[in-house]
Amino acid sequence: MPPAHPASVPQHRRPLPLRVGTRASPLALWQTRDFLARVTRFCPVLRDAKAFEEHQLLTSGDRIQDRRLAEIGGKGLFAKEIHEALLDRRIDFAVHSLKDLETEMPPGIVLACTLKREDARDVLVPGPALAAPDPADPLAALPRGAVIGTSSVRRQSQLLHRRPDLSVVMFRGNVQTRLRKLAEGEAAATMLALAGLKRLALAPPGAVALDPEVMVPAAGQGIVGVTVRADDTELRELLAAIEDPEARAVSAAERALLAALDGSCRTPIGGHARLLADGRLRLTGLVARADGGFLLRRTLEGDAAEAARLGAELGASLRRDAPADLFA
Ligand SMILES: NCc1[nH]cc(CCC(=O)O)c1CC(=O)O
């Protein structure tokens, strides 16, 4: 799809500023400001310094720091209060990390725009006591019995499947908090999304990216998504014009996979799609047990125009062949 010509962007007659909702973490703020910069490049009438007003919102996911997301209700927790602000008309649109956004939007809210994907891979970050891992096989290099900090059941299951000798301690908080815990020796290494590190211009020494076939990323990882009220035609048109069609296709596949598998938010699930040179789409899905004792990974290729159908099909196939208790 060719990028829409700027002339097709609607003139904005509505009162300014447009109010943008965001979480307050450094990563969320970076993503929000990057998004606003894209909008103003595309729509010069919004270049005015007073065109946007940033509303930082505290979500349940930010408040609850002592438990796994999987235990307290999963993804929706980073978006609930933001959805409420949209529906209450306290904000006009909101910027999210797509991987923290539930697959089904609440009534009245739509995912209007997905931005160009940053690197979707996870990285292994060694703490100060560890030698830099071998980039060819980073997980093999971890010392026997080492303690790895993560609170993601998806990362934990894939790590323990490969290395049952390792143990895992909970690491929550934003990217900076987790790096501080690592520096303080709470774990020998941790795993983070490369996208977050790149956006924050952080390059922890020894960090190595993990092959997405070895550590299947989360659905939507590295993609920023923007939500608006379904009835806000004007903003929906503007946002549709700056959408990245490739990000829309891969996220449609990954999110349909997630939706098809989503029996319980405690289930480790991975989903990663990429567009091939011939316009086809290749999707890898993973479902596992948190302790790594069971792990099923499958790949499917199909027409990128039918990304969501492909995701649903792969999700159904994984679900059929995984133990039923994973979806209880
Ligand atoms: N769950 C927190 C979160 N949500 C999005 C990112 C990274 C950026 C992205 O995936 O777009 C992170 C940090 C991490 O997982 O290390």
The ligand as a Gaussian input file, in Angstrom:
#p B3LYP/6-31G(d) Opt

LIG

0 1
 N        6.182000      -5.453000      29.361000
 C        6.846000      -4.183000      29.401000
 C        7.247000      -3.752000      28.037000
 N        6.317000      -3.399000      27.134000
 C        6.971000      -3.090000      25.963000
 C        8.327000      -3.245000      26.169000
 C        9.382000      -3.038000      25.180000
 C        9.007000      -2.319000      23.916000
 C        8.209000      -3.125000      22.953000
 O        8.130000      -4.367000      23.021000
 O        7.626000      -2.484000      22.061000
 C        8.515000      -3.642000      27.487000
 C        9.796000      -3.892000      28.163000
 C       10.332000      -5.294000      28.016000
 O        9.585000      -6.254000      27.778000
 O       11.556000      -5.464000      28.175000

